[in-house]
């Protein structure tokens, strides 16, 4: 759990006692490539920290659309399902074997009440997530597909995590269009 401990320490200051209390509520979880962490229609009940591997949130109503890629070192949940306790619209799939640490919503809320450091962690985590979401929206509205693709190339190892088809759906284009963009950028 050293990665989780380091992540928590990089986010908020806390006593070693608080750290041990918090870590005691996390459980390890492993999922294999292709396995779903959460299936469309289920209700999210946990928060996660991704230690290794990669996950993607995808929507598959009429066609498959990758909405989010989770990389190692990220703390996440399917918030649109978890907080209102509604069935999720997404599948969360391991795009490679993944190791996570999970904590239940109930335990998170109990820790919020008990530990001010955990309240600060939650606030900073969701502020960071809101900023990331806003940045994604702005990029989608103001950048060309080519510019967004070039942004992804700047992320170390990102392109090795997902297929061309998944990347194309994340960019909102067809795999053929992405192939043309990649060819033109060579």
N, C-alpha and C positions, 0 to 999 in steps of 0.2 A: 504493500500500500504506500510505498515511498513516493510514487508519482503523485498520488492523491494528496498526500501530506505536503509535498512541495508546492502543489497547485494551491492548496488552501493557504499556506504560508505566504505565497506570492500575492494573494488577494487581500488577506486581512491579518492583523496582528492578533495573536491569542496566546493564552497560557498553554503550557504543555498539558496541564490537567484538562482544559477545555478541548484541546486537540484529541487527546485519548478518548474523551467522552464521545466526541463527534465520530471519530473513526470506528468506535464500537458499534455504531448503528449502520455502517456500510457493510455490504456483503459482496463477495466477488461473484461474477457471472461470466460465462464464456458462451459465445455463440459462433457457429460455423458459417463460413461463406455461404450466402444464399438463404440462410435461416432468418426468420422474422423475429425481431425483438418485440414488436407490437404490430398487430394486424388490423387493417381497416375494420371498423365496427366495434373494436374493443375499447375499453375505457382505460386511459393511462393512469397508473397508480404509483409510479416511481420516478425519481430523478436519477440521473446516471452521470458517471464520469468515465470517459473513454480512455483507458490506459493504452491500448494498442489496437491496431486494425483500423477499419473505417466502416461507417454506416451511411445510409442515405435514407432520407424521407422521400417517399414518392406517392403520388396520387395516381390512381388507375381507373378512373371512371370510363371515359371513352377511349383514351389513349394514355399511355404511361408518361407522367411528367415528374422528373426529379426536382424536388423543391428545395432540398437542403442536403449538404454533405457534412457529416460530422467527422472530424479528424482527431487524432490522439491529443490528449490534453484539454479536451473541451468538456464542460459540465452542461448537461442539457436535459430536457424532457419534451414531451409533446404537450405544450402548455395549453393549446386550444382544446384539448381533451381533459387534461388533468384538473385544472381549476374549476371549470363548470361541471366536471364529472359527466361529460358527454362522450358518445362514441367518436373515435378519431376518424378523420377522413383519409388518413395516411397509413401506409405501411412503412415500417422502419426495418430495413434489411441490412444485414452484414454484407458488404461488398468484398470483404476479405475476413478471415478469422479474426474475431474481436474479443478482447478482454475488457470487461467493465467492472465498475463498482457501483452498486445501486443502494438507494435508500428510499424507504417508503415516504409517501406524502405525509402520512400520519407522524412519522418520526421527524421529518423536516419541520413540521409545524410545532411539534413538542419542543424541538431544539430552539426554534425561533423564540418561544416563550421563555426558555431557560437561560439562553446565552446571548448576551448582547453582541458578541463577536460573530455569532451565527446570523443574527439579524443583519449585521453589516455585510457579511458574505452574501446573503440573499439579495440585498439591495444592490450591491456592486455587480453581482452576476447578472441580474435582470436589467440593470442599466446598460451593461455591456452588450447584452443580447438585443436590447432595443436599438442601440447605436448600430449594431451590425445589420439589423433588419432595415433600418433607415438607409444605411449605406447601400445595401443590396437594391432597394427600391430606386434610389437615386441613380445608381449605375445602370439599372435596367432602363430607366427613362432617359438618361442623358448620354450614354455611351453606345457606340455601334457594337454589333455582335463581335466584330474583329477586335475592338478595344477590350471588350469584356473577356474574350478568349485570351488575349495577351495578358490580362490581369491574372488569370488562372495559371498561366505559365510561370509567373513570378513566385507562386507558392511552391516551396520545395516538396517534391514527391506527390503533389496533388494529382497530376495526370496519370500516375501509376495506380491510383486508388480506384478509378472508375473507368468504365468502358466509353468508347466514342459515342455510342448510342445514349448512354446516361448523361454524358457531358452535353451532347446536343440538346437533349430534353431540358437540361438545366438552363441552357442558354436560350431556350425557346425556339429552336430551329430543328430541321431534319438532320439526320446523320450525313446525308449527301451534301447539304449546305455546309456543314462543318468540315467535311472533307475538302470541299472547294476552298474554304477559308484557309485551311491548313496548307493546301497546295500553293495558294497565292502568297502566303507568308514565307515560304521557303526561299 
